């Protein structure tokens, strides 16, 4: 399993509009090949991160163009385009 973690910062006052867009894009996000889990965390100040658990690094990399296009739809709401980081998952525990 592979994790793609992307930190971002929304422009002031854009949180609510970004949340509406996120909900509209849910189908596209969940349709990404190999996606096993999608978590989006955001503080009141608009700082946040997306954690995507993907079947493999190869599938995550193959999704890069689609993911970039999805982030592009948030361009009006972001302070700057985020840069994703990737990690091998070494533990994924649930109680």
C-alpha positions as CSV (number, residue, x, y, z in Angstrom):
1,X,0.0,0.0,0.0
2,X,1.1,3.5,-0.8
3,X,0.1,6.9,0.8
4,X,0.0,10.1,-1.1
5,X,-0.1,13.1,1.4
6,X,-0.7,16.6,0.1
7,X,-0.6,19.6,2.3
8,X,-2.6,22.7,1.1
9,X,-3.8,26.1,2.2
10,X,-7.1,27.7,1.1
11,X,-7.4,31.4,0.5
12,X,-9.2,33.2,3.3
13,X,-13.0,33.0,3.0
14,X,-12.9,30.2,0.4
15,X,-13.5,27.2,2.7
16,X,-17.2,26.9,2.2
17,X,-17.1,27.1,-1.6
18,X,-14.2,24.6,-1.7
19,X,-16.3,22.2,0.4
20,X,-19.1,22.4,-2.1
21,X,-16.7,21.7,-5.0
22,X,-15.1,18.8,-3.1
23,X,-18.5,17.2,-2.7
24,X,-19.2,17.7,-6.5
25,X,-15.9,16.0,-7.3
26,X,-16.4,13.0,-4.9
27,X,-17.2,10.6,-7.8
28,X,-14.1,11.5,-9.7
29,X,-11.9,11.2,-6.7
30,X,-13.3,7.8,-5.6
31,X,-13.0,6.6,-9.2
32,X,-9.2,6.9,-9.2
33,X,-7.6,3.6,-10.0
34,X,-6.4,1.7,-6.9
35,X,-7.7,4.2,-4.4
36,X,-8.5,2.5,-1.2
37,X,-9.2,5.4,1.2
38,X,-9.5,9.2,0.8
39,X,-9.2,11.5,3.8
40,X,-9.3,15.3,3.6
41,X,-8.5,17.3,6.8
42,X,-8.9,21.0,7.1
43,X,-8.6,23.5,9.9
44,X,-10.8,26.6,10.3
45,X,-7.9,28.7,8.8
46,X,-8.0,26.7,5.6
47,X,-4.8,24.8,6.2
48,X,-5.2,21.1,5.5
49,X,-4.0,17.9,4.0
50,X,-5.3,15.1,1.8
51,X,-4.2,11.5,2.7
52,X,-4.9,9.0,-0.1
53,X,-4.2,5.4,0.4
54,X,-3.6,3.7,-2.9
55,X,-3.1,0.0,-3.7
56,X,0.5,0.7,-5.0
57,X,2.9,3.5,-5.8
58,X,2.6,2.6,-9.5
59,X,-1.1,3.1,-9.5
60,X,-0.7,6.3,-7.5
61,X,1.8,7.6,-10.0
62,X,-0.4,6.6,-12.9
63,X,-3.2,8.7,-11.4
64,X,-0.9,11.8,-11.2
65,X,-2.4,13.6,-14.3
66,X,-6.0,13.0,-13.1
67,X,-5.1,14.1,-9.6
68,X,-3.5,17.3,-10.9
69,X,-6.6,18.0,-12.9
70,X,-8.7,17.7,-9.8
71,X,-6.5,20.0,-7.9
72,X,-6.7,22.4,-10.8
73,X,-10.4,22.8,-10.2
74,X,-9.6,24.2,-6.8
75,X,-7.1,26.8,-8.2
76,X,-9.4,29.8,-7.4
77,X,-9.6,28.7,-3.8
78,X,-5.9,27.7,-3.1
79,X,-3.2,30.1,-2.0
80,X,-0.9,28.0,-4.2
81,X,-0.9,24.6,-6.0
82,X,0.1,21.9,-3.5
83,X,2.9,19.4,-4.1
84,X,2.1,15.8,-3.1
85,X,4.5,13.6,-1.2
86,X,4.5,9.8,-1.4
87,X,5.2,7.2,1.3
88,X,5.2,3.4,1.7
89,X,2.5,2.5,4.3
90,X,4.2,0.6,7.1
91,X,1.2,0.4,9.4
92,X,-2.5,1.0,8.9
93,X,-4.1,0.0,12.1
94,X,-7.8,0.2,13.1
95,X,-9.2,-0.7,16.5
